[in-house]
Amino acid sequence: MKDRRLSISHYPVYKDSGFEWLGNVPEHWNLLRIKSLTKTKSGTTPKSGTDEYYENGIHFWVRTTDLNNNRLYSSEFKVTTLAIEQNSLSFIQPKSILLAMYGGMGTIGKNSLLEVEVTINQSVCAIFPNHKQFNSEYLWYYTQFFRPHWEIFADSARKDPNINQEAIKRLWVVLPSLPEQKAIAHYLDTKTAQIDRKIDLLTQKAEQYGNLKQSLINETVMRGLDRSVSMKDSGIEWIGNVPEHWEILRIKDYTYVKGRIGWQGLRSADFLDRGEFYCITGTDLLNGSINWLNCYFVSQERYEQDKYIKLKEQDLLITKDGTIGKIALVQDLPLKTTLNSGVFVTRPKKDKYTNKFMYWLLNSSSFKDYIELTKGGSTIQHLYQNVFDRFLYGCPPLSEQQAIADYLDTKTAQIDRVIQTINTQIGKLKELRKTLINDVVTGKIKVV
C-alpha cells in the first residue's frame, strides 16, 4: 500500500516574484491581486451607551481585540437583533477571513479564520474567497505570512498607520492550484496543531509557576516566615489571621503618599522626545521596575513647577488610573524625575517599615482584593488616594520585614528564572510556527 503521509521537498523550478518581501516562488504558481478572487466588507459600531443594542445580546460582534491569529469561535461582546436591524450590520459566515485595519503597526493585519457566524465593527475587514479558486484556510495562512509587511500599504501620514479595504484588495497573493492549496492548508493545520499543543502545555506550566509565586508572596507577607508563632484575628476581611505580635496599620499612619491632580494649562510643547526631566506614567511600570527607555520627558518649566513630586531612590510607585494597582520600586533613578497624574508615589515617613517589604505587600492578593472592594469609576477605573490611605495591613517588626523581603527576593527570582526558561521555549516554538507557515505558503518548501 502506498505511503500517503505528507513529506517536504523543494519545487523543481522557481521564478522571481518581483517583490522583495516575497522572493522566489514556484514557477507554476500565479500571482494575482486579492480583489480578483475575493470580496471584502467591513462593519459598523452600534451607538455606544444604547442598552437595547448590547444588553442581552445574542449575536457575536467582533472587534480588532477579538482577532487572535487563530480560528475564531466567539467575541468579547454581543449585540442584539435590534442592533443588527437598525445599524445595517451584516452577518459574516464561517470560513471567512477577518483582518484588523486600524490600531497601528502593532494591530493591523491581526487575523482570524471564522468558525462561527458573526458581525463586525468598522475596524475589521471580512474577506470572502471565491471557493472555486481560493481555499479559505490557505488564504488565512497567507495573511499570517504577510502580517509584518502591511506597512507597505499603510497610511504613512499617521503616527499609528492604518490600512483600509482598498489596500487589502491591492494585496498580491501567490496562487497554487486548488488541490495544492488544500494540501498546504491540511499540512499546516496538522503541523501547527502539534506546535500549538506544545505551546499550550508550556503556557500552562508557566501559569502554574506564576500561581506558585503569587501564593508564596501571599503566605509570606501575611503569615511571616515562622509558621509556629501564635496567630490572632485581624478583624479585617482582606487580612484574616496574622501573627500575634504584628501590628495592624493603615497606609496613612506612617507613609508619605503623593499624587498629582494634573498640570494646569498643559501644552504639547511641554512634552519632549528627549531631555533630562523624566516623567513617569503608568505604562512605564514594567514587572515591578521602571522602564526608563519608555519614559517621556517634560520641559524644565513643568518640572520646576512641581515642588512636591520629586522622586527618590527606592520610592514605591502605584498606578491609580486605568490599569490600577501596578507596583514598581524606583531604582537607578535619573537625577530629575517626576510623575504624571496617573501614578502615586509612596515612601515611609518614619522607620516603621522597609520599602521592599511594602513592595511585596502591595504585590500580594491582600492588596489586590482591597482594590477590587474599593475601586471607583465605571469606564476608567480609579484608585483614589483617600481610599489607598485607608488600606490596612499586618506590619511585622523591622528585622522580620527585612527577612521576609530577602526571602521573597531570593525565592521569586528562582521562580522567575524558571518562567523565563519556559517563555524562551515558547518563543522558539512560536518562531518555528511562523517560519513553517511562511516557507510553505510561499513555496519555499513543497508539500506533497
C-alpha positions in Angstrom: 0.0 0.0 0.0 1.3 3.4 -0.9 2.5 5.6 2.0 0.3 8.7 1.8 2.0 10.6 4.6 2.9 14.2 3.8 6.6 14.9 3.1 8.5 18.1 2.4 10.8 18.9 -0.6 11.6 21.8 -2.9 9.8 22.6 -6.2 11.9 21.9 -9.3 11.8 25.4 -10.8 11.3 28.9 -9.2 10.8 32.3 -10.6 11.3 35.8 -9.3 8.0 37.1 -7.8 9.1 40.7 -8.4 8.5 41.5 -4.7 11.3 41.8 -2.2 9.1 40.7 0.6 8.1 37.5 -1.3 11.2 36.5 -3.1 11.2 33.5 -5.5 8.1 31.4 -5.9 7.3 28.1 -7.7 7.3 28.7 -11.5 3.8 27.3 -12.0 2.2 29.4 -9.3 0.3 32.5 -10.4 0.5 36.0 -8.8 -2.9 37.8 -8.5 -4.3 40.7 -6.5 -6.6 39.5 -3.8 -9.5 41.5 -5.3 -9.5 39.2 -8.3 -10.5 36.2 -6.2 -12.4 37.6 -3.2 -14.9 40.2 -1.9 -14.4 42.3 1.2 -16.7 44.0 3.7 -16.3 46.0 6.9 -18.9 46.5 9.6 -20.1 49.2 12.0 -20.5 50.1 15.6 -24.0 50.4 17.1 -24.2 53.6 19.2 -22.4 53.0 22.5 -24.5 53.5 25.6 -27.6 52.3 23.9 -28.6 49.5 26.2 -31.1 47.9 23.7 -28.2 47.3 21.3 -25.9 45.5 23.7 -27.8 44.3 26.8 -28.6 40.5 26.5 -27.1 40.5 23.0 -27.1 37.2 21.2 -25.0 37.9 18.1 -21.2 37.9 18.2 -19.8 41.3 17.3 -16.1 41.2 16.5 -13.6 44.0 17.1 -9.8 44.0 16.5 -9.2 43.0 20.1 -11.0 39.7 19.4 -8.7 38.7 16.5 -6.3 36.1 17.8 -4.3 35.0 14.7 -6.1 31.7 15.1 -9.5 30.2 14.5 -12.3 32.4 16.0 -15.2 30.9 17.8 -16.6 33.8 19.8 -16.2 37.5 20.7 -16.0 39.6 23.8 -19.2 41.5 23.1 -22.6 40.5 21.6 -25.2 42.7 20.1 -29.0 42.4 19.9 -31.2 41.7 16.8 -32.4 45.3 17.1 -28.8 46.5 16.7 -28.4 44.4 13.6 -31.6 45.7 12.1 -31.2 49.4 12.9 -27.5 49.7 12.1 -27.4 47.7 8.8 -25.0 45.1 10.3 -24.4 42.1 8.1 -23.7 38.5 9.2 -20.3 37.2 8.2 -20.3 33.5 7.5 -17.8 30.8 8.7 -14.7 30.3 6.7 -14.4 34.0 6.0 -11.1 35.6 7.0 -11.1 38.6 9.3 -8.3 41.3 9.2 -7.7 44.2 11.6 -7.4 47.5 9.7 -6.9 50.1 12.5 -4.7 50.4 15.5 -1.2 51.0 14.2 1.5 48.5 13.3 1.0 46.5 16.4 -2.6 45.7 15.4 -3.1 46.0 11.7 -3.0 42.6 10.0 -4.2 40.7 13.1 -6.3 37.9 11.7 -8.7 35.1 12.3 -10.4 32.3 10.4 -14.1 32.4 11.3 -15.6 29.2 12.6 -19.0 30.8 13.6 -21.4 33.4 12.2 -20.5 36.9 13.5 -21.0 40.6 12.8 -18.0 43.0 12.8 -17.2 46.6 13.5 -15.7 49.2 11.2 -12.1 48.4 12.1 -12.4 44.8 10.9 -12.4 43.7 7.2 -14.0 40.4 6.2 -12.6 38.6 3.2 -14.9 36.2 1.3 -12.9 33.9 -1.0 -14.2 32.5 -4.3 -14.1 28.9 -3.2 -13.8 27.7 -6.7 -10.3 29.2 -6.9 -9.3 30.0 -3.3 -9.2 27.7 -0.3 -10.1 29.8 2.8 -7.5 28.1 5.1 -4.7 28.6 2.6 -5.6 32.3 2.2 -5.8 32.7 6.0 -2.3 31.2 6.4 -1.1 33.6 3.7 -2.4 36.6 5.7 -0.4 35.3 8.6 2.7 35.3 6.5 2.0 38.8 5.2 1.2 40.4 8.5 4.6 42.0 9.1 4.5 43.6 5.7 1.3 45.6 5.9 3.3 48.8 6.4 3.7 48.7 2.6 0.0 49.6 2.2 -0.5 51.6 5.4 -1.3 55.3 5.7 2.2 56.6 6.4 0.9 60.0 7.3 -0.4 58.8 10.6 1.6 58.2 13.8 -0.2 54.9 14.1 -0.6 53.7 10.5 -3.9 52.1 9.4 -5.0 50.2 6.3 -8.3 50.1 4.5 -10.3 47.8 2.2 -8.7 49.2 -0.9 -5.2 48.3 0.5 -6.4 44.8 1.2 -7.8 44.5 -2.3 -4.4 45.5 -3.8 -2.5 42.8 -1.9 -0.7 40.4 -4.3 -1.1 36.7 -3.4 0.6 33.6 -4.8 -1.9 31.2 -6.1 -1.1 27.5 -6.4 -3.7 25.1 -7.9 -6.7 24.5 -5.7 -5.6 20.9 -4.8 -2.1 22.3 -3.8 -3.8 25.0 -1.7 -5.8 22.3 0.1 -2.7 20.2 0.7 -0.8 23.2 2.1 -3.7 24.1 4.4 -4.0 20.4 5.6 -0.3 20.2 6.2 -0.2 23.4 8.2 -3.3 22.5 10.1 -1.6 19.3 11.2 1.8 20.8 12.0 0.7 24.0 13.7 -1.7 22.0 15.8 1.2 19.9 17.1 3.2 23.1 17.8 0.2 24.7 19.5 -0.3 21.8 21.8 3.3 22.1 23.0 2.9 25.9 23.4 -0.3 25.3 25.4 1.4 22.8 27.7 4.3 25.1 28.3 2.0 28.1 28.8 0.1 26.1 31.5 3.3 25.2 33.1 4.4 28.9 33.2 1.0 29.8 34.7 1.4 27.2 37.4 4.8 28.6 38.4 3.2 32.1 38.3 0.5 30.9 40.7 3.1 29.3 42.9 4.9 32.7 43.0 1.8 34.5 44.0 0.9 32.0 46.7 4.4 32.3 48.1 4.1 36.1 48.2 0.7 35.9 49.9 1.6 33.4 52.5 4.9 35.1 53.4 3.7 38.7 53.7 0.5 37.7 55.6 1.9 35.0 57.9 5.6 35.6 58.1 8.4 33.0 57.9 7.8 31.3 61.2 4.8 29.1 60.9 4.9 28.1 64.6 4.0 31.6 66.0 0.6 32.2 67.6 -2.0 33.9 65.4 -4.7 36.5 66.0 -7.8 37.5 64.1 -7.1 40.9 62.5 -10.8 41.6 62.1 -10.2 42.8 58.6 -11.8 41.0 55.6 -8.8 41.1 53.3 -6.2 40.3 56.0 -7.6 37.4 58.1 -5.3 36.0 60.7 -1.9 37.4 61.3 1.0 36.6 63.8 0.0 37.8 67.3 3.0 40.2 67.6 2.3 42.0 64.3 0.6 45.5 64.4 -2.4 46.4 62.2 -1.7 49.7 60.5 -3.1 51.9 57.8 -1.0 53.2 54.9 -1.6 56.8 56.0 -0.2 56.1 59.5 3.4 56.0 58.6 3.5 56.6 54.8 4.0 59.7 52.6 1.6 59.4 49.7 1.5 62.0 46.9 -0.2 62.0 43.5 -0.7 64.9 41.1 -4.2 66.0 40.2 -2.9 67.4 36.9 -0.8 70.2 35.4 -2.8 73.3 34.5 -2.6 74.7 31.1 -0.6 71.8 29.7 0.8 72.3 26.2 2.2 69.9 23.6 5.4 71.9 23.9 5.8 70.7 27.5 6.4 67.1 26.3 9.7 66.3 24.7 11.1 63.3 22.8 14.4 63.7 24.7 15.6 65.7 27.6 16.8 65.5 31.2 13.5 65.9 33.0 11.9 62.4 33.1 8.1 62.0 33.6 6.9 58.5 34.6 3.4 57.3 33.5 1.6 54.1 34.3 2.7 52.5 31.1 6.4 52.8 32.3 5.8 50.4 35.2 7.0 47.0 34.0 7.5 43.9 36.1 8.0 45.8 39.3 10.5 48.2 37.8 10.6 51.4 35.7 11.1 51.0 32.0 13.2 54.2 31.6 13.6 53.7 27.9 9.8 54.1 27.6 9.5 57.3 29.6 8.7 60.7 28.0 10.2 64.0 29.1 8.8 67.3 30.2 10.1 70.8 29.9 12.2 72.4 32.7 9.3 74.8 33.3 6.9 72.0 34.0 9.4 70.1 36.1 10.2 73.1 38.3 6.6 74.0 38.6 6.0 70.9 40.8 7.5 71.5 44.3 6.3 68.2 45.8 6.7 65.2 43.5 10.5 64.7 43.1 11.3 61.0 43.2 13.9 59.4 45.3 15.7 56.0 45.0 13.6 53.2 46.5 10.4 55.1 46.2 7.3 52.9 45.6 5.0 53.8 42.7 1.4 52.7 42.3 -0.8 53.3 39.3 -4.1 54.9 40.2 -5.9 55.3 36.9 -6.8 52.8 34.1 -4.8 49.6 35.0 -4.8 50.3 38.7 -2.6 48.8 41.3 0.6 48.2 39.2 3.6 48.5 41.5 7.2 49.5 40.9 10.2 50.1 43.0 12.3 53.1 41.8 15.9 52.0 41.1 18.7 53.5 39.1 16.9 56.8 39.3 17.9 59.7 36.9 18.6 62.9 38.8 15.4 64.8 37.7 12.3 62.7 37.6 8.6 63.4 38.3 5.2 61.7 37.7 2.1 62.3 35.6 -1.3 62.3 37.2 -1.9 58.6 36.9 0.7 57.4 39.5 1.1 57.7 43.3 4.5 57.9 44.9 4.8 56.5 48.5 7.7 56.4 51.0 7.9 55.8 54.7 7.5 58.9 57.0 9.2 57.1 59.9 11.2 53.9 60.4 8.1 51.7 60.7 8.6 49.6 57.6 11.0 49.0 54.8 10.1 49.9 51.2 10.9 46.4 50.0 8.5 44.8 52.5 5.8 47.2 51.4 6.6 46.4 47.7 5.9 42.7 48.4 2.8 43.5 50.5 1.4 45.6 47.6 2.1 42.7 45.3 0.0 40.4 47.4 -3.6 39.2 46.9 -4.5 41.1 50.1 -3.9 44.5 48.3 -5.5 43.2 45.1 -8.6 42.1 47.0 -8.7 45.6 48.6 -8.6 47.3 45.3 -11.5 45.1 44.0 -13.6 46.1 47.0 -12.9 49.8 46.8 -12.1 50.8 43.2 -14.1 53.6 41.6 -15.1 54.6 38.1 -17.5 53.0 35.7 -15.5 53.1 32.5 -11.9 54.1 33.6 -11.0 52.5 36.9 -9.5 54.7 39.7 -7.7 54.1 42.9 -8.4 57.2 44.9 -5.7 58.5 47.3 -8.1 58.6 50.3 -9.0 55.0 49.6 -5.4 53.9 49.3 -4.5 55.7 52.5 -7.0 53.5 54.4 -5.5 50.2 53.3 -4.9 48.1 56.5 -2.1 45.6 56.7 -0.2 43.5 59.2 3.1 45.0 60.0 5.9 42.9 61.5 8.9 44.3 63.3 11.6 45.8 61.0 14.0 42.9 61.4 11.3 40.5 60.4 10.3 42.7 57.4 13.8 42.6 56.1 14.0 38.8 56.5 10.7 38.5 54.6 11.9 40.8 51.8 15.2 39.0 51.5 13.4 35.6 51.4 11.0 36.7 48.7 13.7 38.4 46.7 15.6 35.0 46.5 12.6 32.7 46.1 10.7 34.7 43.5 13.9 35.2 41.5 14.3 31.5 41.3 10.7 31.1 40.1 11.2 33.9 37.6 14.2 32.2 36.1 12.2 29.0 35.6 9.3 31.0 34.0 11.8 32.8 31.7 13.3 29.5 30.6 9.7 28.3 29.8 8.9 31.5 28.0 12.1 31.2 25.9 11.0 27.7 24.8 7.5 29.1 23.9 9.2 31.9 21.9 11.2 29.4 19.9 8.1 27.3 19.2 6.2 30.4 18.0 9.1 31.4 15.7 9.2 27.8 14.4 5.5 28.0 13.7 5.8 31.4 11.9 8.8 30.1 9.8 6.9 27.0 8.8 3.9 28.9 7.7 6.0 31.4 5.7 8.0 28.8 3.9 5.0 26.6 3.0 2.6 29.3 1.7 5.3 30.9 -0.4 6.6 27.7 -1.9 10.0 27.7 -0.3 9.3 24.1 0.7 6.9 21.8 -1.1 4.1 19.8 0.5 3.4 16.6 -1.4 
